[in-house]
Amino acid sequence: MSVTPRPEHLESLFYQTDPATLLDANYHILATNLAYRTAFHQGHEVAGRACYDVSHGFNRPCDEVGECCPLKLSIQSGVRSTMLHVHHLAHGKEYVRVEIEPIFDGAESALYYKEVLRRTFIASAEPKAHGLVGTSHAFINLLEKVHQVAPESVPVLLTGESGTGKELIARAVHDASNRANGPFVPVECSGLTETLFESELFGHRKGAFTGALSDKQGLVEAARGGTLFLDEIGDVPLLQQVKLLRLLESHTFRKVGETEVKKADFRLVCATNRNLDERMAQGLFRRDLYYRISTFPIKLPALRERRQDIGLLAHSILMRVAPERKLRLSQGAEQLLKNYAFPGNIRELLNLLERARILSSENQLSTHHFPALCHETTATDAAPTIHPHFVPPEDKILSLKALEQRYLSFLLERHTGNQEYLAQALGVSLRTLTRKIAALKRSTGRATPEAGSLKSGQDRLVCERSS
Ligand SMILES: Nc1ncnc2c1ncn2[C@@H]1O[C@H](COP(=O)(O)OP(=O)(O)OP(=O)(O)O)[C@@H](O)[C@H]1O
């Protein structure tokens, strides 16, 4: 049974400047304001429909199809909840920050729920040539953290493997902060020599040292009112770490060759792909500096932890590297990329796509345009290989036995006829290896590569042939 909102609540909704709706606990939209209708539905009224239908085109509540639902959270907790959602609208998918507040009005349980929706542009849920793209859970969790910390002034430390997008996330923290109108100043710390470090960071006076031909403003000063992004902070040598620490503790600095002390005014974001715990244990990174920079650490997921985004990322990168060609991935090529572990992360994906676009004269990139991942053999029409960085699909957990069999079949293809060597390298006796090969043969019902090329059906990567 649907509830009728009280006039005072309807009035507060109508005067709300942000897009807003009133919902009941059964996911029905009871009322909407003009800002909501204008922003999301070209002025059309959607009251009376279910929120999951309107925002996602689903026929069931979002939490029943694997998405987090802020309404459900609020119903369960009885308090306000906020989260990022990807909304599927007429013009495409977009990121919306949804805030749900239960309205009790003296009643024991909430009468209904006020929903306020704010668009966020720090990332795109649709292919886009520049900026952050993604819709996977790991990526949404990352964006949540960016939203949580952006309005605060605390230092942020971004960690994660090389090529995961730390610089883009640093920029997103800046863009979502109240310093967004100020400058964003990236500093590549690993490239700064000892002599350059101070003069680059703090600036210098003309004549301060040989080669100082004019006054120079430092990067700390350039970041005034904005964000200073210290990339590769883990590579800063100990001597310079002391200087950084002094800057962060006193919020002041002095140009080289000058006596005047100046006040610094920046928000600090640092990034590293080094393991700072290890560096501290080795005495290569100061613990006091670590505590200064790591108030809010954010670990970026590796690309293999957000494989759901590979198609979207690839599409976006193709728009970037070949804007004049409408390049698409074939299904097989997309699957090939999704099955690869990407030790070099998004930078490696970019590299592979650049190479593929040069190799292809068509609009479609197929598996044979990715020779590094797909070693075609000439033995059969679809002779498969498994790349050493092969990882099983996200939605499928392989049993250890199945994984062992895959690995074995991959090795047998590589080392045909050399079982003695293989047994030794695997650390098992030749008898054990022979037994495992026989079991593999039985389970696939096919000959092992000893007698020909082994195919294990859908679990194998199959290279498309060039048309
Ligand atoms: N979510 C994303 N959406 C689109 N492009 C991305 C995303 N994340 C990273 N990229 C692209 O991947 C490349 C590598 O990103 P970036 O330089 O920010 O990585 P990094 O983690 O700072 O690497 P390193 O540690 O080596 O400095 C860039 O071309 C960047 O534009």
PDBQT file of the ligand as one rigid body, heavy atoms in Angstrom, charges set to zero:
ROOT
HETATM    1  N1  LIG A 501      40.123   4.871 -15.130  1.00  0.00    +0.000 N 
HETATM    2  C1  LIG A 501      40.795   5.260 -16.219  1.00  0.00    +0.000 A 
HETATM    3  N2  LIG A 501      40.122   5.624 -17.307  1.00  0.00    +0.000 NA
HETATM    4  C2  LIG A 501      40.777   5.968 -18.444  1.00  0.00    +0.000 A 
HETATM    5  N3  LIG A 501      42.111   5.997 -18.577  1.00  0.00    +0.000 NA
HETATM    6  C3  LIG A 501      42.829   5.679 -17.521  1.00  0.00    +0.000 A 
HETATM    7  C4  LIG A 501      42.225   5.313 -16.267  1.00  0.00    +0.000 A 
HETATM    8  N4  LIG A 501      43.196   5.065 -15.389  1.00  0.00    +0.000 NA
HETATM    9  C5  LIG A 501      44.365   5.259 -16.050  1.00  0.00    +0.000 A 
HETATM   10  N5  LIG A 501      44.156   5.631 -17.314  1.00  0.00    +0.000 N 
HETATM   11  C6  LIG A 501      45.196   5.887 -18.349  1.00  0.00    +0.000 C 
HETATM   12  O1  LIG A 501      46.255   4.970 -18.091  1.00  0.00    +0.000 OA
HETATM   13  C7  LIG A 501      47.526   5.579 -18.278  1.00  0.00    +0.000 C 
HETATM   14  C8  LIG A 501      48.352   5.428 -17.016  1.00  0.00    +0.000 C 
HETATM   15  O2  LIG A 501      47.764   6.217 -15.998  1.00  0.00    +0.000 OA
HETATM   16  P1  LIG A 501      48.656   7.006 -14.901  1.00  0.00    +0.000 P 
HETATM   17  O3  LIG A 501      49.867   7.631 -15.524  1.00  0.00    +0.000 OA
HETATM   18  O4  LIG A 501      47.734   7.902 -14.139  1.00  0.00    +0.000 OA
HETATM   19  O5  LIG A 501      49.124   5.746 -14.010  1.00  0.00    +0.000 OA
HETATM   20  P2  LIG A 501      50.030   5.746 -12.708  1.00  0.00    +0.000 P 
HETATM   21  O6  LIG A 501      49.392   4.802 -11.765  1.00  0.00    +0.000 OA
HETATM   22  O7  LIG A 501      50.255   7.168 -12.239  1.00  0.00    +0.000 OA
HETATM   23  O8  LIG A 501      51.392   5.115 -13.242  1.00  0.00    +0.000 OA
HETATM   24  P3  LIG A 501      52.879   5.245 -12.592  1.00  0.00    +0.000 P 
HETATM   25  O9  LIG A 501      52.821   4.657 -11.216  1.00  0.00    +0.000 OA
HETATM   26  O10 LIG A 501      53.714   4.433 -13.520  1.00  0.00    +0.000 OA
HETATM   27  O11 LIG A 501      53.206   6.701 -12.610  1.00  0.00    +0.000 OA
HETATM   28  C9  LIG A 501      47.241   7.016 -18.666  1.00  0.00    +0.000 C 
HETATM   29  O12 LIG A 501      47.285   7.124 -20.073  1.00  0.00    +0.000 OA
HETATM   30  C10 LIG A 501      45.841   7.267 -18.166  1.00  0.00    +0.000 C 
HETATM   31  O13 LIG A 501      45.177   8.242 -18.950  1.00  0.00    +0.000 OA
ENDROOT
TORSDOF 0
